[in-house]
Amino acid sequence: MGSSELPHPRAEDLEVGPVLLALADDNRRRVVAELAARPDEERLCASFELPVSKSSRTHHWRVLREAGLVYQRDAGNRLYMRLRKDDLDRRFPGLIQAVIAADQGPR
């Protein structure tokens, strides 16, 4: 079975409110931080270790996608995700890096 397209906001339609709301959750920040560590790589959604149920994971993926933080690709029974780093950096320069740094605390 081939890939199917999931709905994603256009880069020019990204808004800071939904992005910040999506990043308010610890699990979603963790996913974004892991993706940001390798921004050019696409990851299988199932590869993230989150202490939540499958339905909660599905909810987190949808929130991240609808806010415009990630791009998801459905490939049959697998779902892949990557950070929309270029789009986010153009719309909100430095925001993702600042959130990740603040979440990691003082070094």
N, C-alpha and C positions, 0 to 999 in steps of 0.2 A: 504494500500500500504506500502511496506517495505522501508527501508532506501536504498539509492543509494550512491555510492562512488563518491566523487568529487576529482579531481586531486590536490594533495599536494606534494610539494617538500620533498624529503627525508631529514632527519635531517643533514646528512653529506654533503648535497648539498646546505644548507643554506648559503647565502652570505650577507655580511654586507651592501653592496650597496643597494640592493633591500629592505632590512629591514629598513635602514635609510630613503630611499625615501618614503616608506609606512608611516613611523612615522613623515614625514615632514608635514602631514596634521593634523590640529587641531582636526577634527572629528574622525579620525582614532586613534590619540593619546588618545582621550577620551575613545574610545571603549577599547583600550588596557589597559588603567588605570583601567577601571571598571572590566575587566576580571582579571587583576592582583590582584585586591582586594580579589577575591575569585578564585584562580587559579585551584582548583579542581572541579569547577562547570561548567556545560555546560549551556549556555543561549540561549533562543530563540532569533534569530536575530531581530525579530520585537519588542523585549522588550527594545531596546536601543532608547532613545529619542534624535534624531538628527534633526537639523533644515534644512533638505534637502529632496528632492523628493525621491520617491521610486526607481527611476532609479539611482539616485546618491548613495543611500544606497547600491544597488546591486553592483555598481562600487566599493564602499569602501570595501565591503565584499570580492570581487574578489581580489583587491589589497592586502588586509591583508592575504588572503589565499595563493596567489601566491608568496608573499614574505616569507611565512613560519611562520608568526606571530600567525596565528590561525589555528585550525583544524575545518572544517565545516562538518556537516552531514545533508544530505537532507533526510527528512522524509515526503515524500508526498508533501503536500502543506505547510510544515513548514521546516525552516532551523535553525539548531542549531550550536552554535559556542563555542569554548573554547580556551583559550590561550595555546600555545605550550611551556609552561614555562620550562619544563625539557630540551627539545631540545634547546631552546634559551639560557638557562643558561649554557648548555654544550658548545655550539658553541661560545657564546659571554657573558662570565661571567659578571654579573652586568649591562649590557647594558640597559635592560628594566627598572630596578629600577632607574638607573641614568637618563634616559629620563623622567620617570614619576616624579622624584624628581625635575628635572630642570624645568619641565612644571608647577609645583605647585609653583615655586618661593620660596623666603625666607620665613621662618616661624617665 
